[in-house]
Amino acid sequence: MARGSLLASLLIAQLIILNCEGININEVPFTSVADAIPERAVCIDGSPAGYHHDLGFGDGVNNWIIYLMGGGWCNNYLTCQQRRKSPLGSTKNIKPTNFGGILSPNRGINPDFFNWNRVHVHYCDGSSFIGDTAVIHLGPHLQLRGSRIFRAITNELLEKGMKNAKNALLVGGSAGGLSAILNCDNFRANLGNVSRVKCVSDAGFFIRAKNVPYAGKRERRFNSVVRFHNLASFLPKLCTSRMRSGLCLFPENLVEDIQTPLFLINSVFDRVQITRNLKPRELRDIKGWKNCTKDLSKCTHPQRKLIKDFGKAFHETLMNIGDNPSRGLFIHACYAHTYMESNEFWNSSGSPKLGNKTISHAVGDWYFDRRVVKLIDTNTDFPFNCLAYD
């Protein structure tokens, strides 16, 4: 038997043994930042920040995707203390994971990025990877070090080969999608020699919707995040020079100033924004709202109108930010939240489609400049469940 055939046979046999022993060969291990403690690149509980990194291979060995995990925000001592005891505030119990969607190593699922270096950055600071402060309290101290985490992980990946990248893509989902917007230009600045650097925000376009009920609640929520994490100096100065710092967490006030090419994936009926940001204040109405948002068929006429008004406001907000030639758009009407890590949403027979393109094909076309991608569903005035399980 030829040496190459023998090695291949041995490799196959080894893989069979690993599978029989119950070892998942597709699991990606967790890596703690090497100098996290001295650099204070730590989670809320003080544990070292970190990431999962699946190495690139073939012609993707010098290409990089950095995915910023989401998970909302904490905005006071109590909510940040609650996170301190969970994976959203600690890395003490983070295990190996499997990658899907844009991080999948499967070419059929992820044709444009399957063999890149794919990095999933763990979210444990509660402020979308910005800020740098600590809260001293009678109880446990809280470390709020988002900007240090982002900087330390970026620097570590640069040393691991990202500084020699040919292509790079910063993406994030939900609060990580907002972070991808906030950190986009800084990310590009750190990759000065890379010819193609772009960013994607997945379900991170949180809107103020000032003419839709409970706008004050939405504003107060972001104001409280900015105040508690002391974020004012970390927000884009072009924005904070024009308006209150709390308003500069709303992407509608940020994206026009982003210089790096940016792609926005979002639903006009984003499930999280509708469920939480339109939630009534009155106790007598909360149960009905929960029933409605859990099963849209149970929504009353006033509830349906509120949801439709939010969708209309989303469209108007999007149209008001201007048409940047380098910006890509995939704005649909699915009643869901985040799409890029899910094989089903990202690229499957049941994936949401606009212009006969899945999200995967739309992002790939935009990233590689194959064509302009500005896809917006303007015909649907009420959300629908675009996947059977959603």
WOHUPE-V796837 format. One record per residue. PHI is phi in whole degrees, 0 to 359 (* if undefined). PSI is psi in whole degrees, 0 to 359 (999 if undefined). D_LAST is the distance of its C-alpha to the last C-alpha in Angstrom with 1 decimal. Layout:
PHI,PSI,D_LAST
PHI,PSI,D_LAST
This chain:
*,135,51.4
298,152,50.8
301,318,49.8
297,319,46.5
293,323,45.6
296,315,46.5
298,319,44.3
297,318,41.4
296,319,42.0
297,320,42.3
296,315,39.0
299,317,37.2
298,320,38.9
296,318,37.9
296,321,34.2
296,318,34.5
297,316,36.1
299,318,33.5
295,319,30.7
294,331,32.9
277,1,33.4
82,15,29.7
270,125,29.7
275,107,26.7
287,350,28.5
266,358,25.5
290,139,25.1
255,122,26.2
290,159,28.6
270,138,28.6
240,122,31.6
280,144,33.1
300,131,35.0
301,314,38.6
250,37,40.3
301,315,37.6
293,306,39.9
296,330,42.9
274,357,40.8
57,33,38.8
270,71,35.5
234,161,34.0
283,178,31.0
304,323,31.4
273,1,33.0
92,356,35.3
287,153,33.9
292,136,34.0
293,164,31.2
187,192,29.9
199,164,27.6
253,131,26.5
230,117,28.3
258,121,28.0
295,145,31.3
286,161,31.5
211,166,33.4
59,221,35.3
282,3,35.5
260,6,32.7
297,335,34.8
252,22,35.8
243,148,32.4
223,135,30.1
243,129,26.6
247,117,26.1
253,123,22.6
265,114,22.6
296,149,20.0
254,188,18.6
151,29,18.3
71,201,19.7
220,156,23.4
251,148,26.0
227,10,28.7
199,177,31.3
299,319,33.0
295,311,31.0
291,326,27.5
286,326,28.9
296,321,30.6
298,321,27.4
293,325,26.0
307,331,29.2
264,8,28.4
231,172,24.9
298,344,23.7
278,1,23.2
220,10,27.0
203,156,28.4
242,16,28.6
297,330,30.6
236,29,28.1
283,130,26.1
250,168,25.8
303,155,25.5
222,166,22.1
256,142,20.6
263,141,19.7
224,177,16.9
60,230,16.2
292,347,19.2
260,0,20.8
292,141,20.6
275,7,24.1
269,118,23.0
297,327,24.7
294,326,22.5
276,325,19.3
226,67,21.2
297,330,24.4
269,338,25.9
230,9,25.5
299,329,25.2
250,17,28.8
282,166,29.1
293,121,29.6
241,122,26.1
237,127,26.1
252,113,23.4
270,125,25.1
287,135,24.3
262,116,23.8
213,23,26.1
249,342,28.1
78,12,25.9
218,32,27.1
60,42,25.4
60,34,28.2
227,169,31.0
95,160,33.8
197,91,36.5
204,176,37.8
223,149,38.2
245,117,38.2
266,125,41.1
219,169,40.6
299,328,42.3
271,201,39.3
301,142,38.0
290,150,38.3
247,129,35.2
261,122,35.1
240,83,33.2
240,40,33.8
305,314,31.0
293,324,33.4
293,323,35.4
297,311,32.4
298,316,31.5
294,315,35.1
295,318,35.9
292,319,33.0
301,313,33.8
296,321,37.5
294,320,36.8
290,327,34.8
301,317,37.5
290,336,40.0
275,4,37.9
128,348,38.1
294,337,35.9
293,341,39.2
258,15,40.0
296,148,36.7
271,322,36.8
224,147,33.3
214,147,31.1
218,121,27.6
260,123,26.4
227,164,22.6
193,157,20.4
242,137,17.0
62,239,16.7
300,331,20.1
288,330,21.0
293,320,20.3
296,319,22.8
298,322,25.1
299,325,25.0
290,311,26.5
296,325,28.9
260,3,30.2
301,306,30.1
293,325,33.8
295,320,35.0
300,315,33.1
296,321,34.8
298,328,38.1
284,350,38.0
240,53,37.7
302,330,40.7
267,359,41.6
274,129,38.2
288,325,38.3
233,108,34.7
233,126,32.6
219,171,29.4
226,150,26.5
227,129,22.8
254,119,20.8
256,110,17.0
57,34,15.4
251,6,18.9
269,78,20.3
279,127,20.5
254,153,22.6
284,321,25.4
47,62,25.1
296,339,28.6
260,6,28.9
255,142,25.7
312,145,26.1
74,23,26.1
300,322,27.1
300,321,29.6
296,319,27.1
296,317,25.2
294,316,28.6
297,325,29.8
298,310,26.9
291,324,27.6
301,318,31.3
290,326,31.1
296,314,29.4
298,316,32.1
293,311,34.9
294,321,33.9
270,0,33.3
55,55,36.3
268,352,34.5
308,318,36.7
283,350,38.8
264,349,35.8
277,155,34.3
303,127,35.5
294,331,39.0
298,331,38.7
276,311,36.1
293,341,37.8
283,344,41.1
258,334,39.6
205,174,37.6
301,145,36.8
298,328,35.1
299,329,32.2
284,346,31.3
274,9,31.4
267,346,28.0
281,121,26.4
304,331,25.8
302,337,27.3
263,3,30.6
245,319,30.4
293,333,29.3
294,337,32.4
268,353,34.5
286,125,32.6
272,333,35.0
282,141,32.9
307,134,30.6
227,136,27.1
245,133,23.8
249,121,21.2
250,124,17.5
196,158,15.6
260,141,13.8
293,342,16.3
243,51,13.6
307,125,12.5
298,317,10.3
293,316,12.8
296,319,15.8
291,314,15.0
296,316,14.2
261,318,17.1
276,348,19.5
252,6,19.8
298,127,20.0
294,154,23.3
279,331,26.3
284,128,27.7
302,323,26.9
294,341,27.2
260,348,24.2
293,317,21.8
299,315,20.7
298,323,20.1
292,320,18.1
298,318,15.8
296,319,15.4
296,310,14.7
286,341,12.1
279,326,10.2
218,103,10.6
300,336,11.9
291,345,14.1
264,4,16.1
289,138,17.1
282,171,20.9
301,313,22.7
298,324,23.6
292,319,20.1
298,320,19.0
296,319,22.0
298,316,21.3
295,318,17.8
297,320,19.7
296,324,22.5
295,316,20.3
299,320,19.0
296,318,22.7
297,323,23.8
298,313,21.4
302,313,23.0
296,319,26.4
298,316,26.1
297,319,25.1
291,335,28.0
277,352,30.4
271,359,30.1
88,159,32.1
253,88,31.7
283,127,32.5
302,331,33.2
272,356,31.7
274,136,28.4
254,154,25.4
220,136,22.4
222,91,19.0
245,108,17.8
243,189,15.0
238,18,13.3
293,144,9.5
270,83,8.0
201,180,7.0
208,121,9.7
71,140,11.6
221,338,11.5
280,338,14.8
267,354,14.5
263,125,11.6
302,320,13.3
293,315,10.5
287,321,10.3
291,311,14.0
193,89,15.6
212,175,14.6
297,336,15.2
260,6,11.7
297,149,11.8
299,140,12.2
230,142,15.9
227,134,18.7
58,30,22.3
64,23,21.1
243,139,20.2
283,170,17.1
300,318,16.8
303,311,18.9
293,323,21.6
295,314,21.8
294,318,22.3
298,315,24.7
300,318,26.7
291,314,27.0
298,316,27.9
270,12,30.6
57,34,31.9
286,329,31.4
192,162,30.6
289,136,29.7
234,105,26.0
223,85,25.2
251,119,22.2
224,127,21.1
279,109,19.3
252,5,21.9
256,348,21.3
257,122,18.1
255,4,18.9
211,141,15.7
294,159,12.1
220,158,9.7
275,109,6.2
272,351,7.3
233,146,5.4
300,325,5.7
274,349,3.8
279,999,0.0
